[in-house]
Amino acid sequence: MMATAPGPASAARAAVNAAATLTRELEQRLLGPAVEAVASDGRKQRWARHKEARRSELINGTIDAVRTLGPEAGMDEIAGHIGISKTVLYRYFTDKNDLASAVSEAYIQNTVLPRLTEALTEDLGDYELVHTVIGVYVRSVAEDPNLYHYCVATENSGPGTIAAAQRVFSDAIESTVRSRLIDRNAETGGATTWALMMVGGVELAVCRWLDDQRIDAARLVDELAMLVWGGVAGVMQARGSTAGFAANPPPVPQILRQDRS
């Protein structure tokens, strides 16, 4: 007998906790050089705390610099904007990729994740959930395009940071989709693939939209939600079965002549 699925709210919280764990893992990787090998000696502990705090200050300064100067800002420009020498940046970050990775982690943890948490812990219907999650992503990008480009859409960020950002969304979406499938006693094997497709498709569309904003952000969210929801509805109709879907794919409605006007 299939186990009873958790309610949407508890499933969403589980997804958010998983996403938070990912960002903590990334944070440890990024902050490791500042705090590793700290002995019990009080002076070393104080120095490690100071170094970590200083890194945080420089990350925040870099975020402000990128927002002001643009995503192509180099180490010299960033240092000048903060009011320090480039040598100071290199004292706390190995190179520009190390700095960009730290900024990316801060962006995920302080901007994207809180908004995603708020969206996923609301008691939403299925379509509302899809629309809301897509809206969180699009609004985050639309409100901070320079920072988004610097963190995700440029070559500054290392692949580990980009992958972490994608995993935050895809793991949360996967958990929610899986929960909704279980509620319907449906197959859940494709949940990972569908979550990755949603995240990858939305990300590509948003990147292109930033370069050519022929529609506003609200319209973009509606269009993305329309396509994603069409896929979700098809999955649910087939009860998660790829064989069942292939045997009886949803038909495309006939277009009547009067509908073409």
Buried (B, 14 or more C-beta within 10 A) or exposed (E): EEEEBBEBEEBBBBBBEBBBEBBEEBBEBBBEBBBEEBEEEEEEEEBBEEBEEBBBEBBBBBBEBBBEBEBEBEBEBBBBBBEBEBEBBBEBBEEBBBBBBBBBBBBBBEBBBEBBBEBBBEEBEBBEBBBBBBBBBBBBBBEBBBBBBBBBBEEBBBEBBBBBBBBBBBBBBBBBBBBBBBBEEBBBEBBBEBBBBBBEBBBEBBBEBBEEEEEEBEEBBBBBBEBBBEBBBEBBBBEBBEEBBEEEEEEEEEEEEEEEE
